[in-house]
């Protein structure tokens, strides 16, 4: 994902995407001060961009397309969790104030 100088390294192989998704999840759950919101957002955007390109590259190869679709599905689940955790509590779920 990011090299030691902070530059994005494009992800191209399925194994890199599989490992990269784990790294992305680790980054988003990191308590480190260096794991800023901007860095997390940038990593997510770059990962999605590279995954989109890889998915298009292999669209005519059914076996590879299925493998990349599984990563797309896992990424969607991760993004759903991110949205849930950043959403304000609704009136129905919030404890009543006294």
C-alpha positions in Angstrom: 0.0 0.0 0.0 2.3 2.8 1.2 6.0 2.6 1.0 8.4 3.9 3.6 8.4 7.4 2.0 4.6 7.5 2.2 4.0 7.1 -1.5 1.2 4.8 -2.7 2.4 1.6 -4.3 -0.2 0.3 -6.7 -1.7 -3.1 -5.9 -2.0 -5.5 -8.9 -2.1 -9.2 -7.9 -4.9 -11.0 -6.1 -2.6 -11.9 -3.2 -1.6 -8.2 -2.9 -5.3 -7.2 -2.7 -6.0 -10.0 -0.2 -3.1 -8.9 2.0 -3.8 -5.2 1.3 -7.3 -5.5 2.6 -6.0 -6.9 5.8 -3.5 -4.0 6.0 -6.2 -1.5 5.3 -8.4 -2.9 8.1 -5.4 -2.8 10.4 -4.7 0.8 9.5 -8.3 1.8 10.2 -8.2 0.1 13.6 -4.8 1.5 14.5 -4.6 3.7 17.6 -1.3 5.2 16.3 -1.2 9.0 16.0 0.4 8.5 12.6 -2.7 6.8 11.4 -4.6 10.0 10.7 -8.1 10.2 9.2 -6.5 11.7 6.0 -4.1 8.8 5.7 -6.9 6.2 6.3 -9.2 7.9 3.7 -6.3 8.1 1.2 -5.4 4.4 1.6 -9.1 3.4 1.2 -9.5 5.6 -1.9 -6.3 4.2 -3.5 -7.2 0.6 -2.6 -10.7 1.0 -4.2 -9.2 2.6 -7.3 -6.7 -0.2 -7.8 -9.3 -2.8 -7.1 -11.6 -1.3 -9.6 -8.9 -1.4 -12.3 -8.0 -5.0 -11.5 -11.7 -6.0 -11.6 -12.0 -4.4 -15.1 -8.8 -6.0 -16.2 -10.0 -9.5 -15.4 -13.7 -9.1 -16.3 -13.4 -11.6 -19.2 -11.7 -14.2 -17.1 -14.4 -15.9 -15.1 -12.1 -17.6 -12.5 -10.1 -14.4 -11.8 -13.2 -12.2 -11.9 -14.8 -14.3 -9.1 -11.7 -14.0 -7.0 -11.6 -10.2 -7.3 -15.4 -10.1 -6.7 -14.8 -11.8 -3.3 -12.4 -9.0 -2.4 -15.0 -6.4 -3.6 -17.5 -8.1 -1.3 -15.2 -8.0 1.7 -14.4 -4.4 1.1 -18.1 -3.6 0.9 -18.6 -5.3 4.3 -15.7 -3.3 5.8 -17.1 0.0 4.4 -20.5 -0.8 5.9 -18.9 -1.2 9.3 -17.1 2.1 8.8 -20.4 3.8 8.0 -22.1 2.2 11.0 -19.4 3.3 13.4 -19.4 6.9 12.1 -23.2 7.3 12.0 -24.7 9.3 14.8 -27.1 7.3 17.1 -30.7 7.5 15.9 -33.5 8.5 18.2 -34.7 4.9 18.4 -31.4 3.5 19.5 -30.3 6.3 21.8 -30.9 6.1 25.5 -33.7 8.5 26.6 -32.5 11.6 28.4 -33.9 12.5 31.8 
